[in-house]
Amino acid sequence: MSLTIGVVMDPIASITYYKDTTLALLLAAAERGHDLVYMEPADLYLARDRARASARPLKVFDSAECWYELGAPEDIALGELDVILMRKDPPFDTDYIYSTYILEAAQRQGAMVVNDPRSLRDCNEKMFATQFPQCCPPMIVSARMDQLKNFHKEHGDVIFKPLDGMGGSSIFRCKQGDPNVGVILETLTGHGRHLTMAQKFIPEISNGDKRILVVAGEAIPYALARIPAEGETRGNLAAGGRGVAQPLTDKDRWIVSQVADQLIERGLLFVGLDVIGDYLTEINVTSPTCVREIDKAYNTRIGAALMSAIETMLSERDQGR
């Protein structure tokens, strides 16, 4: 089955070649003989009710010197693509939301969109995890500083973070008696205007913040533990963390089993779960990463697994028509 796969992403010229997950997915698609079409979010548009884009044919190469080649722009109907990979990195802002509306129109008009545009809007990466309380640490989401302070007083050692951050940005750890709690909460909540998440600190962060990748409801059998740099609380690679690939634990697999049905039901085909110790802390649905690191350590071929899942779903859809 040869497909035409569109990708919506940040500028491909500025990616970090050796660790970019989107490139890994595109290389896997090209290896399977699929044609690629490149778009950035600003290239998407609606003409009346039709989803369209100014797109460019794309070739990708496994080379640090030259990893892509773009053809001339073409005006295309998005609904005529077989698949669209939505891989734009956060921030999850109004422009991102508007892009999902156009992709939802493309979905109605025949394209398969990964991940489902409605679920990209509905499943905030921090809030979505709270739908599985059996998997999560003690937490609270509130804009009220008194509630957040009481949570800190109860648990003593707490992580405060915004609901729309990525890469470990604006994450604060406050221990018992920390004199900066007030100003931190003023900053994060905007003096009580913005919802903020507080989670009980999990000491096992010293062993890594594990990224578990899930394809079509099935866990890749290895995770990337992002171990904080010395003197850091955050394991994020963007915050200086060190990635160590390792097999999933029984508890990791149990957490995946708790969320898998919801992922499938919501059309979330490619997802990254963040697990610290025995606790689920976030569910990444916009542009999960760490494929290259896990592939390099264990030859897992995660991109091929995703392409296989997409091919199977399209074949089943076509047979059902």
C-alpha positions as CSV (number, residue, x, y, z in Angstrom):
1,M,0.0,0.0,0.0
2,S,1.5,3.3,-1.2
3,L,0.2,6.3,0.7
4,T,0.5,10.1,0.3
5,I,1.4,11.4,3.8
6,G,1.3,15.0,4.7
7,V,3.2,16.4,7.7
8,V,2.5,19.6,9.5
9,M,5.6,20.6,11.5
10,D,7.9,23.4,12.5
11,P,10.5,24.4,9.9
12,I,12.4,21.2,8.9
13,A,15.5,23.3,8.2
14,S,15.8,24.0,11.9
15,I,15.3,20.6,13.5
16,T,18.0,18.8,15.4
17,Y,18.8,16.0,12.9
18,Y,20.1,13.3,15.3
19,K,17.2,13.4,17.8
20,D,14.2,14.7,15.9
21,T,11.3,12.3,16.2
22,T,9.3,13.8,13.3
23,L,12.2,13.1,11.0
24,A,12.4,9.5,12.3
25,L,8.7,9.0,11.4
26,L,9.2,10.5,8.0
27,L,12.2,8.3,7.3
28,A,10.1,5.3,8.2
29,A,7.4,6.4,5.9
30,A,9.8,6.9,3.0
31,E,11.4,3.5,3.6
32,R,8.0,1.9,3.1
33,G,7.5,3.7,-0.2
34,H,5.1,6.4,0.8
35,D,5.1,9.9,-0.8
36,L,5.6,12.8,1.6
37,V,4.1,16.3,1.5
38,Y,5.5,19.1,3.8
39,M,3.5,21.9,5.4
40,E,3.9,24.4,8.2
41,P,0.9,25.6,10.2
42,A,0.7,28.9,8.3
43,D,0.3,26.9,5.0
44,L,-3.1,25.6,6.1
45,Y,-6.2,27.4,5.0
46,L,-10.0,27.0,4.5
47,A,-11.6,28.0,1.2
48,R,-15.3,28.1,2.0
49,D,-15.6,24.8,3.8
50,R,-12.7,23.0,2.0
51,A,-9.5,22.3,3.8
52,R,-6.5,23.2,1.7
53,A,-2.8,24.0,2.0
54,S,0.2,25.4,0.1
55,A,2.3,22.3,0.3
56,R,5.7,21.1,-1.0
57,P,6.7,17.6,-2.0
58,L,9.3,16.3,0.5
59,K,12.1,13.8,0.3
60,V,14.0,12.9,3.5
61,F,17.5,11.4,4.0
62,D,19.3,9.8,6.9
63,S,22.2,12.2,6.7
64,A,23.4,14.9,9.0
65,E,24.6,17.0,6.1
66,C,21.4,16.9,4.1
67,W,18.3,15.4,5.7
68,Y,15.6,16.9,3.4
69,E,14.8,18.2,0.0
70,L,11.7,20.2,-0.8
71,G,9.9,20.6,-4.2
72,A,8.0,23.5,-5.6
73,P,4.9,24.7,-3.7
74,E,1.5,23.2,-4.8
75,D,-2.0,24.2,-3.8
76,I,-3.6,21.0,-2.6
77,A,-6.9,19.7,-1.1
78,L,-6.0,18.3,2.3
79,G,-8.8,15.8,2.2
80,E,-7.2,14.1,-0.8
81,L,-4.1,13.1,1.3
82,D,-4.3,9.6,2.8
83,V,-2.7,10.7,6.1
84,I,-1.7,14.0,7.8
85,L,0.7,13.9,10.7
86,M,0.2,16.8,13.0
87,R,3.6,17.3,14.5
88,K,3.7,21.0,15.4
89,D,5.4,21.5,18.7
90,P,3.7,23.5,21.5
91,P,3.0,26.2,22.6
92,F,-0.6,25.1,22.5
93,D,-2.0,28.5,21.6
94,T,-4.9,29.9,19.6
95,D,-3.1,29.5,16.3
96,Y,-2.6,25.8,17.2
97,I,-6.3,25.4,17.9
98,Y,-7.2,27.1,14.6
99,S,-5.0,24.6,12.8
100,T,-6.9,21.7,14.4
101,Y,-10.1,23.1,13.0
102,I,-8.7,23.0,9.5
103,L,-7.4,19.5,10.1
104,E,-10.8,18.4,11.4
105,A,-12.3,19.7,8.1
106,A,-9.6,17.7,6.2
107,Q,-10.6,14.6,8.3
108,R,-14.2,15.0,7.3
109,Q,-13.1,15.3,3.7
110,G,-11.3,12.0,3.7
111,A,-7.8,12.3,5.3
112,M,-6.7,10.4,8.3
113,V,-5.2,12.8,10.8
114,V,-2.7,11.6,13.5
115,N,-3.4,12.5,16.2
116,D,-7.2,13.2,16.0
117,P,-7.6,17.0,15.9
118,R,-10.5,17.0,18.3
119,S,-8.5,15.1,20.8
120,L,-5.5,17.4,20.4
121,R,-7.9,20.2,21.6
122,D,-9.6,18.2,24.3
123,C,-6.6,16.4,25.9
124,N,-4.4,18.9,27.6
125,E,-1.2,17.1,28.3
126,K,-1.3,17.7,32.0
127,M,-5.1,17.7,32.6
128,F,-5.7,14.5,30.6
129,A,-3.6,12.5,33.0
130,T,-6.0,13.4,35.8
131,Q,-8.7,11.3,34.2
132,F,-6.7,8.3,35.5
133,P,-6.4,9.1,39.2
134,Q,-5.4,5.6,40.1
135,C,-2.2,6.2,38.2
136,C,-1.4,9.8,39.4
137,P,0.4,11.3,42.4
138,P,-1.6,13.5,44.8
139,M,-2.3,16.7,42.9
140,I,-4.5,19.8,42.6
141,V,-5.4,22.2,39.7
142,S,-6.5,25.6,40.8
143,A,-6.0,29.3,40.2
144,R,-6.6,30.1,43.9
145,M,-3.4,30.7,45.8
146,D,-4.9,29.7,49.1
147,Q,-5.8,26.2,47.8
148,L,-2.3,25.8,46.2
149,K,-0.6,26.9,49.4
150,N,-2.7,24.5,51.5
151,F,-1.7,21.7,49.2
152,H,1.9,22.7,49.7
153,K,1.4,22.8,53.4
154,E,-0.2,19.4,53.4
155,H,2.5,17.6,51.3
156,G,5.6,19.6,52.2
157,D,7.5,19.0,49.0
158,V,5.6,20.0,45.8
159,I,6.0,20.6,42.1
160,F,4.2,23.7,40.7
161,K,3.8,24.0,36.9
162,P,1.7,25.8,34.3
163,L,-0.8,23.8,32.2
164,D,0.6,24.9,28.9
165,G,4.3,24.5,29.3
166,M,6.8,22.1,27.6
167,G,10.4,21.0,27.9
168,G,10.3,21.6,31.7
169,S,9.7,25.4,31.4
170,S,8.4,27.3,34.4
171,I,8.4,24.2,36.7
172,F,9.2,24.9,40.3
173,R,9.9,22.6,43.2
174,C,9.0,24.1,46.6
175,K,10.1,22.2,49.8
176,Q,8.6,22.7,53.2
177,G,9.2,26.2,54.5
178,D,10.2,27.6,51.1
179,P,10.0,31.4,51.4
180,N,9.4,31.8,47.6
181,V,6.0,29.9,47.4
182,G,4.0,33.1,47.4
183,V,5.9,34.8,44.6
184,I,6.0,31.6,42.5
185,L,2.3,31.2,42.8
186,E,1.7,34.9,42.0
187,T,3.8,34.4,38.8
188,L,2.2,31.1,37.7
189,T,-1.4,32.0,38.5
190,G,-1.1,35.6,37.4
191,H,-2.4,36.7,40.8
192,G,-5.2,34.2,40.7
193,R,-6.2,34.4,37.1
194,H,-4.6,31.2,35.6
195,L,-5.1,27.6,36.5
196,T,-1.9,26.0,37.8
197,M,-1.1,22.4,38.7
198,A,0.5,21.2,41.9
199,Q,1.8,17.7,42.3
200,K,3.4,16.0,45.3
201,F,7.1,15.7,44.6
202,I,8.2,12.2,43.6
203,P,11.7,11.5,44.9
204,E,12.2,8.8,42.2
205,I,12.8,11.6,39.7
206,S,16.5,11.0,40.6
207,N,16.1,7.7,38.6
208,G,14.5,9.5,35.7
209,D,11.3,10.9,34.2
210,K,10.4,8.0,31.9
211,R,8.9,8.7,28.4
212,I,6.9,5.7,27.4
213,L,5.7,5.7,23.8
214,V,2.4,4.1,22.9
215,V,1.4,3.2,19.3
216,A,-2.2,2.3,18.6
217,G,-2.7,1.4,22.3
218,E,0.4,-0.8,22.5
219,A,3.5,0.2,24.5
220,I,6.9,0.2,22.9
221,P,8.7,-2.2,25.3
222,Y,11.4,0.3,26.2
223,A,11.2,3.8,27.7
224,L,13.7,6.7,27.8
225,A,14.5,7.7,31.4
226,R,15.4,11.4,31.4
227,I,17.7,11.8,34.4
228,P,18.1,15.3,35.8
229,A,21.4,17.0,35.7
230,E,23.2,17.5,39.0
231,G,21.4,20.1,41.1
232,E,18.3,19.9,38.9
233,T,14.8,18.7,39.6
234,R,13.6,18.5,36.0
235,G,14.5,15.5,33.9
236,N,13.5,17.0,30.6
237,L,16.2,16.8,27.9
238,A,15.6,20.4,27.1
239,A,16.5,21.3,30.7
240,G,19.8,19.4,30.6
241,G,18.5,15.9,31.5
242,R,20.4,12.8,30.3
243,G,18.5,10.1,28.4
244,V,18.9,6.4,29.3
245,A,16.8,3.9,27.4
246,Q,15.6,1.0,29.6
247,P,13.0,-1.8,29.5
248,L,9.5,-1.1,30.9
249,T,8.7,-2.3,34.4
250,D,5.5,-4.2,35.3
251,K,4.1,-0.9,36.8
252,D,4.9,0.9,33.6
253,R,2.9,-1.7,31.7
254,W,0.0,-1.5,34.2
255,I,-0.2,2.3,33.7
256,V,-0.3,1.8,29.9
257,S,-3.1,-0.7,30.4
258,Q,-5.1,1.8,32.3
259,V,-5.0,4.5,29.6
260,A,-4.9,2.4,26.4
261,D,-8.6,2.1,25.7
262,Q,-9.1,5.8,26.1
263,L,-6.3,6.5,23.7
264,I,-7.8,4.3,21.1
265,E,-11.3,5.6,21.6
266,R,-10.0,9.2,21.2
267,G,-8.0,8.5,18.0
268,L,-4.7,9.1,19.8
269,L,-2.5,6.8,17.7
270,F,0.9,8.1,18.9
271,V,1.3,9.2,22.5
272,G,4.0,9.7,25.1
273,L,3.3,8.9,28.7
274,D,5.5,10.5,31.3
275,V,6.1,8.3,34.4
276,I,8.1,9.1,37.5
277,G,8.6,6.2,39.9
278,D,5.2,4.5,39.9
279,Y,3.1,7.6,38.9
280,L,1.8,8.9,35.6
281,T,2.4,12.7,35.5
282,E,1.6,13.7,31.9
283,I,0.2,12.4,28.7
284,N,1.8,13.9,25.6
285,V,-0.4,14.0,22.6
286,T,0.8,16.9,20.4
287,S,4.3,15.8,19.3
288,P,5.7,13.0,21.5
289,T,9.5,12.7,21.2
290,C,12.4,10.3,22.2
291,V,12.0,8.0,19.3
292,R,15.5,8.4,18.0
293,E,17.1,7.8,21.4
294,I,15.1,4.6,22.1
295,D,15.6,3.3,18.5
296,K,19.3,3.9,18.8
297,A,19.6,1.9,22.1
298,Y,17.3,-1.0,21.2
299,N,16.7,-0.9,17.4
300,T,12.9,-0.7,18.1
301,R,12.0,0.9,14.7
302,I,9.2,2.9,16.3
303,G,8.5,4.9,13.2
304,A,7.9,1.6,11.3
305,A,5.5,0.5,14.0
306,L,3.5,3.7,13.6
307,M,3.4,3.4,9.9
308,S,2.3,-0.2,10.1
309,A,-0.6,0.8,12.4
310,I,-1.6,3.6,10.1
311,E,-1.6,1.2,7.1
312,T,-3.7,-1.3,9.0
313,M,-6.3,1.3,10.0
314,L,-6.6,2.7,6.5
315,S,-6.9,-0.8,5.0
316,E,-9.7,-1.7,7.6
317,R,-11.4,1.6,6.9
318,D,-11.4,1.0,3.1
319,Q,-12.6,-2.6,3.5
320,G,-15.5,-1.3,5.6
321,R,-16.7,1.1,2.9
